[in-house]
Amino acid sequence: MLYLLYISTSLFLFAIGIVGLCTSTKNLILTLMSMELVLLSLNMLLFLFTLYVDNIIGIVFIFLLLTIAAAETAIGLALIVSYYKYLKVL
């Protein structure tokens, strides 16, 4: 029963991220945050599924996805800073 609460929370966060991606076409930082929220909610679902199946391979995959998400955020923020330096407008 506790899994159901975590799954519903993760799906709610996923829905918030998707709505943020669809509605924030002008704001780059909000788009980046929404993408990060989608990735983290998917990581939460993968972690719950790994616990349910009792398999360690999913945990390794979660760490890989977290590393990719961190790199994506760092590159996105660097692009936003350089974009702002060049055009003085976000």
C-alpha atoms as an extended CHARMM CRD file, in Angstrom:
* protein
*
        90  EXT
         1         1  MET       CA              0.0000000000        0.0000000000        0.0000000000  PROA      1               0.0000000000
         2         2  LEU       CA              2.9230000000        2.3190000000        0.6530000000  PROA      2               0.0000000000
         3         3  TYR       CA              4.1610000000        1.7150000000       -2.9050000000  PROA      3               0.0000000000
         4         4  LEU       CA              0.8980000000        3.1460000000       -4.2130000000  PROA      4               0.0000000000
         5         5  LEU       CA              1.4870000000        6.4100000000       -2.3640000000  PROA      5               0.0000000000
         6         6  TYR       CA              4.9970000000        6.7520000000       -3.7750000000  PROA      6               0.0000000000
         7         7  ILE       CA              3.8630000000        5.8530000000       -7.2930000000  PROA      7               0.0000000000
         8         8  SER       CA              1.0670000000        8.4230000000       -7.1900000000  PROA      8               0.0000000000
         9         9  THR       CA              3.4900000000       11.0650000000       -5.8810000000  PROA      9               0.0000000000
        10        10  SER       CA              5.9380000000       10.2960000000       -8.6640000000  PROA      10              0.0000000000
        11        11  LEU       CA              3.2470000000       10.4280000000      -11.3260000000  PROA      11              0.0000000000
        12        12  PHE       CA              1.9990000000       13.7270000000       -9.9030000000  PROA      12              0.0000000000
        13        13  LEU       CA              5.5140000000       15.1920000000      -10.1170000000  PROA      13              0.0000000000
        14        14  PHE       CA              5.8270000000       13.8370000000      -13.6650000000  PROA      14              0.0000000000
        15        15  ALA       CA              2.5590000000       15.5380000000      -14.6320000000  PROA      15              0.0000000000
        16        16  ILE       CA              3.7160000000       18.8380000000      -13.1140000000  PROA      16              0.0000000000
        17        17  GLY       CA              6.9480000000       18.5800000000      -15.1080000000  PROA      17              0.0000000000
        18        18  ILE       CA              5.1410000000       17.8680000000      -18.3670000000  PROA      18              0.0000000000
        19        19  VAL       CA              2.7420000000       20.7780000000      -17.7930000000  PROA      19              0.0000000000
        20        20  GLY       CA              5.7360000000       22.9990000000      -17.0440000000  PROA      20              0.0000000000
        21        21  LEU       CA              7.4200000000       21.9170000000      -20.2660000000  PROA      21              0.0000000000
        22        22  CYS       CA              4.2980000000       22.5850000000      -22.3090000000  PROA      22              0.0000000000
        23        23  THR       CA              3.5280000000       25.9870000000      -20.8060000000  PROA      23              0.0000000000
        24        24  SER       CA              6.9870000000       27.5460000000      -20.4120000000  PROA      24              0.0000000000
        25        25  THR       CA              8.0600000000       28.1980000000      -23.9500000000  PROA      25              0.0000000000
        26        26  LYS       CA              9.6350000000       31.5970000000      -23.2160000000  PROA      26              0.0000000000
        27        27  ASN       CA             11.2880000000       30.9920000000      -19.8370000000  PROA      27              0.0000000000
        28        28  LEU       CA             14.4220000000       28.8820000000      -20.2680000000  PROA      28              0.0000000000
        29        29  ILE       CA             15.0980000000       28.3520000000      -16.5660000000  PROA      29              0.0000000000
        30        30  LEU       CA             11.5560000000       27.1010000000      -15.9380000000  PROA      30              0.0000000000
        31        31  THR       CA             11.9010000000       24.7280000000      -18.8980000000  PROA      31              0.0000000000
        32        32  LEU       CA             15.1610000000       23.3880000000      -17.4940000000  PROA      32              0.0000000000
        33        33  MET       CA             13.6090000000       22.9170000000      -14.0520000000  PROA      33              0.0000000000
        34        34  SER       CA             10.6200000000       21.1230000000      -15.5700000000  PROA      34              0.0000000000
        35        35  MET       CA             12.9030000000       18.7420000000      -17.4670000000  PROA      35              0.0000000000
        36        36  GLU       CA             14.7780000000       18.0330000000      -14.2460000000  PROA      36              0.0000000000
        37        37  LEU       CA             11.5030000000       17.3410000000      -12.4310000000  PROA      37              0.0000000000
        38        38  VAL       CA             10.4650000000       14.8570000000      -15.1190000000  PROA      38              0.0000000000
        39        39  LEU       CA             13.8150000000       13.0490000000      -14.8960000000  PROA      39              0.0000000000
        40        40  LEU       CA             13.7260000000       12.8860000000      -11.1080000000  PROA      40              0.0000000000
        41        41  SER       CA             10.1650000000       11.5560000000      -11.0510000000  PROA      41              0.0000000000
        42        42  LEU       CA             11.1540000000        8.8510000000      -13.5190000000  PROA      42              0.0000000000
        43        43  ASN       CA             14.1150000000        7.9980000000      -11.2940000000  PROA      43              0.0000000000
        44        44  MET       CA             11.7440000000        7.6670000000       -8.3660000000  PROA      44              0.0000000000
        45        45  LEU       CA              9.5380000000        5.2810000000      -10.3290000000  PROA      45              0.0000000000
        46        46  LEU       CA             12.5450000000        3.2530000000      -11.4000000000  PROA      46              0.0000000000
        47        47  PHE       CA             13.7360000000        3.0560000000       -7.8010000000  PROA      47              0.0000000000
        48        48  LEU       CA             10.3250000000        1.8360000000       -6.6370000000  PROA      48              0.0000000000
        49        49  PHE       CA             10.2420000000       -0.7750000000       -9.3760000000  PROA      49              0.0000000000
        50        50  THR       CA             13.7540000000       -1.8980000000       -8.4100000000  PROA      50              0.0000000000
        51        51  LEU       CA             12.6790000000       -2.3050000000       -4.8030000000  PROA      51              0.0000000000
        52        52  TYR       CA              9.5790000000       -4.2240000000       -5.8700000000  PROA      52              0.0000000000
        53        53  VAL       CA             11.5190000000       -6.6250000000       -8.0960000000  PROA      53              0.0000000000
        54        54  ASP       CA             14.4540000000       -6.8110000000       -5.6290000000  PROA      54              0.0000000000
        55        55  ASN       CA             17.1390000000       -6.3100000000       -8.2600000000  PROA      55              0.0000000000
        56        56  ILE       CA             20.3540000000       -4.2980000000       -7.8500000000  PROA      56              0.0000000000
        57        57  ILE       CA             20.8250000000       -3.5100000000      -11.5610000000  PROA      57              0.0000000000
        58        58  GLY       CA             18.1400000000       -0.8100000000      -11.3950000000  PROA      58              0.0000000000
        59        59  ILE       CA             20.0750000000        1.0870000000       -8.7300000000  PROA      59              0.0000000000
        60        60  VAL       CA             23.1100000000        1.2670000000      -11.0200000000  PROA      60              0.0000000000
        61        61  PHE       CA             20.8830000000        2.5360000000      -13.8210000000  PROA      61              0.0000000000
        62        62  ILE       CA             19.4360000000        5.1710000000      -11.4630000000  PROA      62              0.0000000000
        63        63  PHE       CA             22.9360000000        6.4790000000      -10.7000000000  PROA      63              0.0000000000
        64        64  LEU       CA             23.6250000000        6.6390000000      -14.4320000000  PROA      64              0.0000000000
        65        65  LEU       CA             20.4290000000        8.6250000000      -15.0260000000  PROA      65              0.0000000000
        66        66  LEU       CA             21.2070000000       10.9930000000      -12.1490000000  PROA      66              0.0000000000
        67        67  THR       CA             24.6440000000       11.6510000000      -13.6360000000  PROA      67              0.0000000000
        68        68  ILE       CA             23.1320000000       12.3770000000      -17.0340000000  PROA      68              0.0000000000
        69        69  ALA       CA             20.5450000000       14.6950000000      -15.4570000000  PROA      69              0.0000000000
        70        70  ALA       CA             23.2560000000       16.6060000000      -13.5870000000  PROA      70              0.0000000000
        71        71  ALA       CA             25.3090000000       16.9960000000      -16.7620000000  PROA      71              0.0000000000
        72        72  GLU       CA             22.2400000000       18.1510000000      -18.6740000000  PROA      72              0.0000000000
        73        73  THR       CA             21.5110000000       20.7680000000      -16.0270000000  PROA      73              0.0000000000
        74        74  ALA       CA             25.0940000000       22.0250000000      -15.9730000000  PROA      74              0.0000000000
        75        75  ILE       CA             25.2040000000       22.3430000000      -19.7580000000  PROA      75              0.0000000000
        76        76  GLY       CA             21.7940000000       24.0310000000      -19.8250000000  PROA      76              0.0000000000
        77        77  LEU       CA             22.7790000000       26.5840000000      -17.2140000000  PROA      77              0.0000000000
        78        78  ALA       CA             26.0420000000       27.2960000000      -19.0270000000  PROA      78              0.0000000000
        79        79  LEU       CA             24.1090000000       27.8850000000      -22.2510000000  PROA      79              0.0000000000
        80        80  ILE       CA             21.6800000000       30.1930000000      -20.4630000000  PROA      80              0.0000000000
        81        81  VAL       CA             24.5390000000       32.2400000000      -18.9620000000  PROA      81              0.0000000000
        82        82  SER       CA             26.3040000000       32.5820000000      -22.3140000000  PROA      82              0.0000000000
        83        83  TYR       CA             22.9970000000       33.4520000000      -24.0130000000  PROA      83              0.0000000000
        84        84  TYR       CA             22.4060000000       36.1700000000      -21.4300000000  PROA      84              0.0000000000
        85        85  LYS       CA             25.9510000000       37.5350000000      -21.8140000000  PROA      85              0.0000000000
        86        86  TYR       CA             25.5280000000       37.7550000000      -25.5660000000  PROA      86              0.0000000000
        87        87  LEU       CA             21.9880000000       39.1820000000      -25.8320000000  PROA      87              0.0000000000
        88        88  LYS       CA             21.4100000000       40.6740000000      -22.3390000000  PROA      88              0.0000000000
        89        89  VAL       CA             17.8930000000       39.1370000000      -22.4100000000  PROA      89              0.0000000000
        90        90  LEU       CA             16.5180000000       35.8290000000      -21.2230000000  PROA      90              0.0000000000
